[in-house]
Amino acid sequence: MWFQLVNIIGNILYIYLYLLIAVAIMSWIPDVAETQLGRILRRITDPYLNLFRRFIPPLNLGGMMLDIAFFIAFFVYYLAINEVIRLLNSFG
């Protein structure tokens, strides 16, 4: 029972990770980012990403802006997933 619960929680956390990846890919294609799906995904992921964007401004690379905050947020989230799953497995 505990293993199934940990598995469900892990899957939910990984789905959010995949949503972050989808938003990153959509940011490269502006027409896709402005669709209904793009707006929904940004509404889901922006609250988390904005925590990092508040403190880490994008880099200006000759007319192109690179969102470093996204990379840091993604890395932190990935580490957090692994740590949460490890902690939950230690309880069971």
Disulfide bonds with the S-S distance in Angstrom:
none
